[in-house]
Amino acid sequence: MTYTEEWVTARAQNAYEHGRASFDIQPEQTALLVIDMQDEFVRPGWSPYWVPAATRMAPRLRQLVEVCRTASVPVIWTIFDDTHLGLDRPHALRFLPHADTDWRRPSPAEVWAPMDHRPDEALIRKPSYGAFYDTPLDTMLRNLARDTVIVTGTLTNYCCGTTARQAYERGYKVVVGCDVTATDDESRQEPELAVLRKGFALVLSAEEIANRLTTVTPASEDRDRANVA
């Protein structure tokens, strides 16, 4: 067969738009990552970094958090914060347009209160976009015996997308919530999801994720029978 430009382009377009990873989501092997749902990004009007779309999707993400709690899926929260006097932050950040404001956090960053972060749920303060960069996240997941992560939060094309790529590179199965992630320019949402869908993650809605977490699969049934035996 000769692969024409039209054929390979159509194949790529189909994967970007409709591709789906083929792995199952097993609750006992999964952790929910809630990325940077903090005051400066979610609290309306509080900072120049406010992400209105994150505020709008927050109630849906709260519902998914509750689903995970009920299903005994660990919920791990992250915050993009000023850690270690900024000495652990990538040096080039200061030169990028993202840092073109004099606004500074008045105090250490916190999860936006309506998200209901609980004291018994781990909170990682990270120095850069990806949740695995210079943090204990990989160790925590391995200690929890989790090989699948659900990535939610903000910003889709920065901290969420970077975290999804880092998880993929570390061998995790990655799920990205298409309607429980948000970015500061909504026209950028689907292009980022398209790349993740084709090359890094299973992209699902919050409802689809919840259904998979609460529906017993044949693999789960087999494990349950083995445990009874």
Backbone torsions as a table, in degrees:
resi	resn	phi	psi	omega
1	MET	NA	138.5	173.2
2	THR	-98.6	124.1	-178.1
3	TYR	-89.4	109.3	-178.2
4	THR	-80.3	163.2	176.9
5	GLU	-59.8	-39.8	179.7
6	GLU	-63.2	-39.9	-178.4
7	TRP	-65.9	-48.7	-176.5
8	VAL	-69.5	-32.7	177.6
9	THR	-67.7	-43.5	179.0
10	ALA	-63.6	-38.6	178.0
11	ARG	-63.1	-44.1	179.3
12	ALA	-65.1	-44.7	-179.5
13	GLN	-60.2	-40.8	179.5
14	ASN	-63.6	-39.8	179.6
15	ALA	-68.3	-40.8	177.8
16	TYR	-62.5	-38.8	-172.8
17	GLU	-91.0	-35.4	-170.0
18	HIS	-128.8	-3.7	-175.6
19	GLY	-61.8	146.0	177.7
20	ARG	-140.5	127.7	173.8
21	ALA	-62.5	155.2	-169.2
22	SER	-102.9	4.1	-176.8
23	PHE	-82.7	155.5	175.0
24	ASP	-85.2	160.2	174.2
25	ILE	-107.4	110.8	179.1
26	GLN	-101.4	118.0	-175.9
27	PRO	-53.2	-39.2	-176.4
28	GLU	-72.1	-7.3	178.7
29	GLN	-116.3	10.0	-169.2
30	THR	-118.5	147.6	171.3
31	ALA	-130.2	145.5	176.3
32	LEU	-96.8	125.8	174.8
33	LEU	-103.6	120.1	176.3
34	VAL	-105.4	106.1	-169.8
35	ILE	-93.2	113.8	163.6
36	ASP	57.2	38.0	174.1
37	MET	-83.6	68.7	-171.4
38	GLN	-113.9	168.3	-173.0
39	ASP	-51.2	-47.2	-172.1
40	GLU	-67.3	-20.7	179.0
41	PHE	-100.3	-25.8	-169.1
42	VAL	-116.8	-29.9	-179.3
43	ARG	-71.5	117.1	-171.5
44	PRO	-56.9	127.1	172.2
45	GLY	71.9	5.8	-171.6
46	TRP	-80.0	-27.8	-178.8
47	SER	-147.6	163.4	176.5
48	PRO	-68.6	-8.3	179.1
49	TYR	-96.4	10.5	178.9
50	TRP	-56.1	136.8	178.6
51	VAL	-115.9	93.4	-176.4
52	PRO	-53.3	-37.0	-179.4
53	ALA	-65.1	-28.9	177.1
54	ALA	-69.4	-38.2	177.1
55	THR	-63.9	-40.2	-178.8
56	ARG	-67.9	-36.1	-177.2
57	MET	-88.2	-7.4	-175.6
58	ALA	-55.2	-43.2	178.6
59	PRO	-60.5	-36.5	178.8
60	ARG	-67.6	-40.0	177.9
61	LEU	-67.1	-38.1	176.0
62	ARG	-58.2	-40.1	178.7
63	GLN	-63.7	-40.5	179.6
64	LEU	-67.6	-37.2	175.1
65	VAL	-57.1	-44.0	-179.9
66	GLU	-65.4	-39.0	176.4
67	VAL	-59.4	-44.5	-179.0
68	CYS	-66.0	-40.8	177.7
69	ARG	-60.1	-43.5	-179.7
70	THR	-65.0	-35.0	-178.4
71	ALA	-87.5	8.3	-179.2
72	SER	59.7	33.7	173.3
73	VAL	-92.3	118.5	-179.2
74	PRO	-58.4	139.0	176.8
75	VAL	-108.2	120.0	179.4
76	ILE	-116.0	125.1	-177.0
77	TRP	-102.3	147.2	172.3
78	THR	-126.1	156.3	175.9
79	ILE	-135.8	135.3	173.3
80	PHE	-86.8	107.4	-169.6
81	ASP	-131.8	172.0	174.4
82	ASP	-85.6	97.2	-176.0
83	THR	-107.8	144.6	173.4
84	HIS	50.1	44.1	177.7
85	LEU	58.2	22.3	-179.5
86	GLY	77.1	3.1	-177.7
87	LEU	-73.1	-15.6	178.9
88	ASP	-99.8	6.3	-178.2
89	ARG	-89.5	142.3	177.4
90	PRO	-53.2	130.4	-171.5
91	HIS	-61.4	-33.5	-173.0
92	ALA	-74.5	-13.1	-176.7
93	LEU	-54.9	-38.0	-175.4
94	ARG	-62.5	-19.2	-176.7
95	PHE	-94.4	-3.2	-172.1
96	LEU	-96.4	154.2	-178.7
97	PRO	-58.1	-23.9	-179.7
98	HIS	-60.0	-22.0	-176.3
99	ALA	-107.2	31.3	-173.0
100	ASP	-91.1	30.2	178.7
101	THR	-134.0	152.7	178.0
102	ASP	-88.4	0.8	-178.2
103	TRP	-63.1	136.9	177.3
104	ARG	-131.5	147.6	177.0
105	ARG	-61.2	131.5	178.4
106	PRO	-72.7	-15.7	-179.1
107	SER	-160.0	173.5	178.1
108	PRO	-54.3	141.3	-178.1
109	ALA	-62.8	147.3	179.5
110	GLU	-135.9	152.9	171.8
111	VAL	-61.8	137.0	177.8
112	TRP	-57.4	125.6	-170.0
113	ALA	-52.6	-41.5	-179.9
114	PRO	-62.2	-13.5	177.8
115	MET	-75.8	-15.8	173.5
116	ASP	61.4	50.9	169.9
117	HIS	-65.1	133.7	-177.0
118	ARG	-102.6	148.2	-178.9
119	PRO	-59.9	-25.5	-179.4
120	ASP	-89.3	12.3	176.7
121	GLU	-113.4	130.8	-174.1
122	ALA	-61.4	142.0	177.0
123	LEU	-127.4	121.3	179.9
124	ILE	-106.1	126.6	173.3
125	ARG	-97.0	113.3	-172.3
126	LYS	-109.2	152.2	-176.7
127	PRO	-94.2	-6.2	-176.9
128	SER	-148.5	-168.1	-172.9
129	TYR	-64.4	-55.6	-174.0
130	GLY	-74.9	138.6	-177.7
131	ALA	-73.6	-13.2	178.0
132	PHE	-92.2	-14.3	-175.4
133	TYR	-71.5	112.1	174.2
134	ASP	56.8	38.2	177.5
135	THR	-132.9	169.3	178.7
136	PRO	-88.1	14.5	-172.4
137	LEU	-57.7	-46.0	-178.6
138	ASP	-60.1	-44.6	177.9
139	THR	-61.9	-42.7	-179.7
140	MET	-61.1	-45.5	-179.1
141	LEU	-64.7	-40.3	179.9
142	ARG	-69.1	-36.8	175.9
143	ASN	-65.2	-30.4	177.2
144	LEU	-84.5	-2.9	-177.9
145	ALA	58.4	45.2	179.3
146	ARG	-109.9	128.7	178.4
147	ASP	-114.5	5.2	-179.1
148	THR	-131.9	135.2	176.9
149	VAL	-125.0	139.7	173.1
150	ILE	-103.1	118.5	-176.9
151	VAL	-98.2	123.7	178.0
152	THR	-137.2	168.0	173.7
153	GLY	116.6	-145.0	-174.7
154	THR	-149.2	150.1	-4.1
155	LEU	-90.6	142.8	-175.7
156	THR	-53.9	-47.7	-172.8
157	ASN	-94.8	9.3	173.3
158	TYR	-121.9	-88.5	-172.4
159	CYS	-70.0	-39.7	179.7
160	CYS	-69.9	-48.4	-179.3
161	GLY	-64.1	-39.9	178.0
162	THR	-65.3	-42.5	177.9
163	THR	-61.6	-42.9	178.8
164	ALA	-60.6	-42.3	179.6
165	ARG	-67.0	-42.7	178.9
166	GLN	-62.6	-40.4	178.6
167	ALA	-64.1	-44.8	177.4
168	TYR	-56.5	-45.3	-177.4
169	GLU	-67.7	-21.4	178.6
170	ARG	-93.5	5.4	173.8
171	GLY	94.4	6.0	178.9
172	TYR	-81.6	150.2	166.5
173	LYS	-81.5	130.2	-170.6
174	VAL	-117.0	130.5	172.8
175	VAL	-115.7	134.9	177.0
176	VAL	-119.9	129.1	178.7
177	GLY	-82.4	113.6	-174.0
178	CYS	-70.5	-26.4	-179.5
179	ASP	-115.3	12.7	171.2
180	VAL	-125.5	26.6	165.5
181	THR	-126.9	157.5	-177.6
182	ALA	-155.3	153.1	177.3
183	THR	-135.1	171.0	-170.8
184	ASP	-80.5	-12.7	173.2
185	ASP	-130.8	104.4	-170.9
186	GLU	-62.7	-17.9	175.9
187	SER	-69.9	-13.7	179.0
188	ARG	-90.4	-9.1	-173.9
189	GLN	-64.0	-57.1	-175.3
190	GLU	-67.0	-39.7	176.3
191	PRO	-58.0	-39.1	177.3
192	GLU	-68.4	-43.9	178.4
193	LEU	-60.8	-35.4	-179.6
194	ALA	-62.9	-42.9	178.9
195	VAL	-66.0	-44.3	178.5
196	LEU	-62.4	-40.6	-179.4
197	ARG	-62.1	-41.0	-176.5
198	LYS	-77.0	-36.7	-168.4
199	GLY	-124.5	-9.4	-170.5
200	PHE	-135.9	-26.0	-166.0
201	ALA	-152.4	162.8	168.2
202	LEU	-90.0	115.2	-176.4
203	VAL	-99.3	118.4	-175.8
204	LEU	-136.0	159.6	172.4
205	SER	-77.7	164.4	177.6
206	ALA	-59.1	-38.8	179.3
207	GLU	-64.4	-42.5	178.5
208	GLU	-64.5	-40.2	178.2
209	ILE	-62.6	-47.5	-179.6
210	ALA	-59.9	-41.9	179.6
211	ASN	-62.6	-40.4	-179.5
212	ARG	-70.3	-31.9	179.1
213	LEU	-75.1	-25.4	-174.4
214	THR	-106.8	-0.2	176.8
215	THR	-104.1	122.7	-179.6
216	VAL	-72.0	124.8	178.8
217	THR	-92.6	164.2	177.4
218	PRO	-54.2	-38.7	-179.9
219	ALA	-62.7	-41.2	178.7
220	SER	-65.8	-39.8	179.4
221	GLU	-62.1	-41.6	178.7
222	ASP	-61.6	-42.6	179.2
223	ARG	-65.4	-39.3	178.7
224	ASP	-62.2	-42.7	178.7
225	ARG	-64.2	-39.4	179.7
226	ALA	-65.0	-37.8	179.3
227	ASN	-67.1	-37.2	178.0
228	VAL	-66.6	-42.9	180.0
229	ALA	-63.8	NA	NA
